[in-house]
Structures are given as structure tokens and as C-alpha cells.
Amino acid sequence: MSNNKPSDLTDKYLANLHQGTKAATQEYARELRHRTTDAEQKLWELIRNRRLKGKKFRRQHAIANYVLIFIAMNPNLQLNWMEIFILKLKQKSMINQKRHC
């Protein structure tokens, strides 16, 4: 007996991946991918291409009105979204501080 539940969950998850995301948010995410910090680059090298326990990650990914620094592309993997959101706010704050100096 075949169990298609994980595949069905994945298909449903991927189908709604960008649902509700504004074009401006997606463009901002695209811009951020081109100007990553050194820390983000180092972490990305460690987790890209399924290097971290075989999990697929994306970076600077737009969801709703937010841009997540890193997101695991696995519907069964739980992430602490608030921590990611707080890190992003701190990053924006640092960028704004650098612009005003």
C-alpha cells in the first residue's frame, strides 16, 4: 500500500509558496540576494545544495509581506519564523544606520 501523504503535502505547500506575496516584496527579495552580508554568505555555503541533513533551503525568500533570510523547503520541517523575522528587522536597521552615517 502506497502512502502519498508526504508528496501531497509537498505539492500543496509548493503550489502556495508565493501566494499573497506582492511584486514589490519579491523584487526586494531579489535585490537582497544580490547584496548579502558576509555572515549570510558563509551560512549559505554550509546549507545550500542540501548540505544540511539533505534539506532544501532557499535564501531571501518572499512570503506574504516578509522576506525570510533562509527558509527550508520542506513542509514537515518546523522553523521558528519569529526568530527569522527579528533577524531580518535587525538587518534592515543596520542597513539604514549605515546609509545615514
C-alpha positions in Angstrom: 0.0 0.0 0.0 1.4 3.3 -1.1 1.3 6.3 1.2 1.2 9.6 -0.9 0.7 11.9 2.1 4.2 13.5 2.1 4.1 14.0 -1.6 0.6 15.5 -1.4 1.8 17.9 1.4 4.8 18.9 -0.6 2.7 19.6 -3.8 0.2 21.7 -1.8 3.0 23.6 0.0 4.9 24.4 -3.2 1.7 25.4 -5.0 1.0 28.1 -2.4 4.6 29.2 -1.9 4.3 32.7 -3.2 0.6 33.2 -2.7 -0.2 36.6 -1.3 3.2 38.0 -2.0 3.4 41.5 -3.5 5.5 42.0 -6.6 7.4 44.7 -4.7 8.3 42.2 -1.9 9.5 39.7 -4.5 11.7 42.4 -6.1 13.1 43.4 -2.7 14.0 39.7 -2.0 15.7 39.6 -5.4 17.7 42.7 -4.6 18.7 41.3 -1.2 20.0 38.1 -2.8 22.5 40.3 -4.7 23.8 42.1 -1.7 24.1 39.5 1.1 26.2 40.0 4.2 29.4 38.0 4.8 27.6 36.0 7.6 24.7 35.2 5.2 27.2 34.1 2.5 29.1 31.8 4.9 25.8 30.2 6.2 24.5 29.8 2.6 27.7 27.9 1.6 27.0 25.5 4.5 23.3 24.8 3.8 23.0 25.1 0.0 22.5 22.1 -2.3 21.0 20.0 0.5 24.3 20.0 2.5 22.4 20.3 5.8 20.8 16.9 6.5 19.6 16.7 3.0 17.1 19.6 3.4 16.5 22.0 0.6 16.9 25.7 1.6 16.1 29.0 -0.2 17.6 32.3 0.7 16.0 35.8 0.7 12.6 34.2 0.0 9.4 36.3 -0.1 6.3 35.1 1.7 3.3 37.5 2.2 4.8 40.9 3.1 8.0 39.4 4.5 11.4 38.4 3.1 12.8 35.4 5.0 16.6 35.2 5.2 16.6 31.4 4.9 13.7 29.0 4.6 13.7 25.2 4.5 11.7 23.9 1.5 10.2 21.0 3.5 6.6 21.3 4.8 7.4 18.9 7.6 10.4 20.9 9.0 9.4 23.5 11.6 11.2 26.8 11.6 11.0 29.5 14.2 9.6 32.2 12.0 9.7 34.9 14.6 13.5 34.5 15.0 14.0 34.8 11.3 11.7 37.8 11.2 13.6 39.5 14.1 16.9 38.9 12.4 15.6 40.5 9.2 14.4 43.5 11.1 17.9 43.8 12.7 19.5 43.6 9.3 17.2 46.3 7.9 18.1 48.5 10.9 21.8 48.0 10.3 21.5 48.8 6.6 19.6 52.0 7.5 22.2 53.0 10.1 25.0 52.5 7.5 23.1 54.7 5.0 22.8 57.5 7.5 26.4 57.6 8.5 
